[in-house]
Each structure stands twice: as C-alpha cells, then as structure tokens.
Amino acid sequence: MDEITLRQMQAVMPVAPARTTGGSAGVGGSSPAGPSFDDLLRERVGTTQAPLKFSAHAQTRLQSRNITFGPDEAARLEAAVGRAQAKGSRDSLVLLDGVALVVSVKNRTVITAVDAASLKDNVFTNIDSAVIG
C-alpha cells in the first residue's frame, strides 16, 4: 500500500498593498498621493451624466397644472436627482417648491408631477427615496 503524507496547510492572508507618498513606501496609515480612485470615478461619472428628461405624461401634467421650471429650479432638480443617485436610489419622490415629482433616477426621467393644490389626497407608490430640493 502507498504511503500518504498529510500536512497541515498554513492560512494565507491577503496583505494590503503598499501605498507610496513622496517616494517612500509605506504600509497602513499613510495616504496615497493625489486623488483616490473613488474621487476620480465620481468626477468622471458626474461630468458625463445624461440630462434630465421629462416623460410625455410628466409634460402633460406640467402643462395642465401650470407648473413651470426656470433655470434655477431645473438646476435644483438636477442636484436633487444627483443626490438620490449618489445614495443608490432607483425611483425617488422629489419635493421642490411645493411641487412633487416622481423621478426614475436610473433613467434620469421625470415620470409625473403634482402641484401643491393636488397633493392633499395623493399616495405615492413604487418609490424608494424622497429628496427635498
């Protein structure tokens, strides 16, 4: 019969990569030179986002309820959707100057809009977040 040798294997633990600052190698608490990958990614994604769109239903609601957005309101709406996106939201209720907008964050599309006078008895469903802009 063949002889079998069993050996205990040593556990291998991953080691954090060494970070360099100012030419000297360091491990652990030292900070990397320049912006982090996360910062660069957020900067790139932020500059290539598609503009916010309004669905045909939302456009009809805006017109029938006499809701208008100027450049300032549009910028605040864009910022609110950006905040919802940064938190991982998919569909969000955005409250902006007494107007409630349901926005598909993933598609960057306003789905519907409700003015202050019509808000009283409404129930908003299928949203995972709310942003006050």
Sequence and secondary structure as in RCSB ss.txt:
>XXXX:A:sequence
MDEITLRQMQAVMPVAPARTTGGSAGVGGSSPAGPSFDDLLRERVGTTQAPLKFSAHAQTRLQSRNITFGPDEAA
RLEAAVGRAQAKGSRDSLVLLDGVALVVSVKNRTVITAVDAASLKDNVFTNIDSAVIG
>XXXX:A:secstr
                  EEETTEEE SS   SS  HHHHHHHHHHHT    EE HHHHHHHHHTT    HHHHH
HHHHHHHHHHHTT SEEEEEETTEEEEEETTTTEEEEEE GGG TT    S SEEEE 
